[in-house]
């Protein structure tokens, strides 16, 4: 059986006061690492919110993929 060379899946973490801010932060990090990441599709692996009563104070997301 032929062994395929595999690259680890890249992940990018983003944080922000809103979900949109967190997504923009993570996408910006993906593009900053490699401009070839523009136009690639990513999956949200994790979405965590920090709640400070009575509202959400921070969103943290992790994007993965790049296909």
Steps between C-alpha positions, in 0.01 A plus 500: 500500500637837400540745787360844423674810627260682727519854620350598833174691482557869558293671766448868564357645820299818507362709784259788508213670676264368231499180297569707188805657667631156602453362147671802348792462742549132413465563125751784523749268668453240225568757227791654693665158519463435127324713240418176315242434773272762341193322360556175689222346705532443873291321759423648841637234734421678821289795611531607862323794659586672826193633675516809717152564627279601337676450164775315316831678543721296267478249217790265432501284189740255340499457122656194336550372151591705203375291212 
